[in-house]
């Protein structure tokens, strides 16, 4: 399933893009596709990021993804 992946702040810098379409059946599949597409810089950032699926925080990367879903990748933000 193609999902819209949006990267923010340091994750966008590591990916070299703010947004893209990636294919996968689960959140984990989508993140693995992102790592394959963008290499070591993104691979280093992802473990520190929060991941939202359809606007909700997910920590279970086996969460199913439907066509057109949005995955947000948010690194930790400084400040308050």
MONORBEL-V880837 format. One record per residue. N is the residue number from 1. RES is the residue in one small letter. SS is DSSP state (@ for helix, = for strand, . for the rest). Layout:
n	res	ss
N	RES	SS
N	RES	SS
This chain:
n	res	ss
1	x	.
2	x	=
3	x	=
4	x	=
5	x	=
6	x	=
7	x	=
8	x	=
9	x	@
10	x	@
11	x	@
12	x	@
13	x	@
14	x	@
15	x	@
16	x	.
17	x	.
18	x	.
19	x	=
20	x	=
21	x	=
22	x	=
23	x	=
24	x	.
25	x	.
26	x	=
27	x	@
28	x	@
29	x	@
30	x	@
31	x	@
32	x	@
33	x	@
34	x	@
35	x	@
36	x	@
37	x	@
38	x	@
39	x	.
40	x	@
41	x	@
42	x	@
43	x	@
44	x	@
45	x	@
46	x	@
47	x	.
48	x	.
49	x	.
50	x	=
51	x	=
52	x	=
53	x	=
54	x	.
55	x	.
56	x	=
57	x	=
58	x	=
59	x	.
60	x	.
61	x	.
62	x	.
63	x	.
64	x	=
65	x	.
66	x	.
67	x	.
68	x	.
69	x	.
70	x	=
71	x	=
72	x	=
73	x	=
74	x	=
75	x	.
76	x	.
77	x	.
78	x	.
79	x	.
80	x	.
